[in-house]
Amino acid sequence: MQTLISDLEREDIEPLTDDALAEDVIELRRTMDRMEFQCSRRLDLFARRHGYVTLGFVSLIAWLRRACRLLPGAAVQHAEVARNLPSLPDTSAALAAGDIGFHHAAVIAHSVTEVGAEAVLRHESTIREAAHNLDPKYLTHVTSQIRYCEDPDGTLAGANDNHERRYLQLS
């Protein structure tokens, strides 16, 4: 890996055309997504073994924030992907191949947290198809719709809780 990074650092990109730059960015992004999958595989095993405890941390999130220098939300996202992706073999394969992005996988993994693996598995092909055609923000609309269908009472309770927690602060 270090050789690849060194080669990229030494590459003169100034003469590249815009089309060539666009292709490079897309290829780099897909490679990074594939690397994120490999990181998630390792993080899942690390979490299951409670490796963070042996390193003196009380939670995986705390370890990710400190050791991997992640923001709290990013740490939660990586932990959620690592925990939930193994229950979705087709989504895992798509991320491993670079067919979907890490952030697509994160949206899908979050839906597992919300409605459970069985419900997401029933809709996995639809969700994966949407991931191929939509950016992660719009993919959340698809997963939300599935949540509404699978757990209408829980969705309503969550919406009511969100409504109760709203506030306006002026300064």
N, C-alpha and C positions, 0 to 999 in steps of 0.2 A: 504494500500500500504506500509506503513512504517513497518508493521509486516513482510511482504514478504521480504523487503530489509534487515531487521534485521535477519531474518532466513537465507538468503543467505550469509550475512556477517559472521554468526557464523558457517556455514557449513565448515567442513574440506574436502577440495577437493583433497588433496594430495593422498589419497588412490584410487581415481577414475582412471579407465583405460582410455586409449586414446579414445576408442569408447564411453565410458560414458561421457567423457569431450566433445567430438564432439556433442553428442546428447544434452548435457546441453547448449552448445553455440548456437546451432540451435534453441532450445526451448526459450532461453533467447532472441535471436534476433527476433523471431516471436512475442514474447510478447512485446518487445520494439516497433516493427512496429505497433502492435495493439494499444499500448499506444500513438504512434505518431498520429494515426487516431483520437483518442479521443481528443488529444491536438488540432488537426486541426479543429475539430468540434467546439471546444470552441473558438479558434482563429478566425474562420469565424464569429461567432456571435459577438465577441469582436470588430472585424473590422467593421462589419455592423453597430454596435452601436456607433462607433467612441470612444470607451472606452479609447484609447490612448490619445485623446485630453483632456479628463477630468483629465488625470494624468499628463498633462503638456507637451506632446510630439506632434510634428508636423506631424508625420507619424507613421504608424504601423511598418515600418522597423526600424525607430529610436528607438521605444519602444522595439522591439524584441532584437535589438543589446544591449541595455542598461539593460533592466529588465531580459532578458533571457540569457544574456552573449553569444550572437551569433556573429559569423563573418558576415560581410555584405552579402556575397553570401549565407550563410546559412539562414540569416533572409529573404532574397528575396525568397529563395526556400520555406521556411515554409509559407510565406504569399501567394505565388502562389498556393501551395497545398491547403491551407485553402480557397482561393478564387475560385479555379476552380474545386475542387473535387465534390462539391454539384451538378454540372451539369453533372457528370458522375456516375450514380447510381451503375452500375455494378463494376466499378473500385473501388468506395467507399466501396462496400460490400466486395470485394476481399481483400482490405487493412484491413478493420475492422476484417475480419476473419483470417488475417495473411497469406493469400494465396499468396499475393505479398508483396514485401518490400516497405518501405517508399520511398526509392530512385527510385524504379520503378514508384510509384505514382507521384513522383516529375517530372520525365521525361514525363510522360503522361500529367500532369498538365501544364508543360511548352509548350507542343504541343497545348494545348487549347489556351494559350496566343498567339502562333504563327499563328494558322489557324482558331481558333474559335471552340466553343463547338459543333456546328452542324457537322462540318467536322470530328471531333474526334469521335463523337457519331456514325457516319456512319461506322467507322473502329474500334470501341471499342472492339468488340469481337476478332478481329485479334490482336490488340495491347495487350489485356489481355493475349491471348494465347502466344504471344511472351514474355510477362513479366514472364510467368511461366517457360519458357525454356531458357531465356537469362539473363545475368547480365545487370544492368542498362546501362552500357556503350554501349553494343550492341543493347539494346532496342532503344537508340537514333538513330541508323541507320534505324530502322523500322519507327520511328516517322518522321525522316527526309524524308524518301521515301514517306510517306503519305503527308508531306508538299509539296514535289515536285509535286505530283499528284494533290493536291487540289489547290495550289497557285503557279503555275510555274513562273508567272511574279514577284510576291513578293519574291520568292526564288532567282530568278536571280538578282533582285535589291539588296537584302540582301548580296548576294555573291559579287556583284560588290562593294558595300559599304565596305565590309570587305577587299576586295582587295585594295581599295584606302587607307584604314587606316593602312595597313601594313607598317612596317619600320624595319630597322636593326640598332641596337645600339652597338657599340664596345667601350670598355673601357680598 
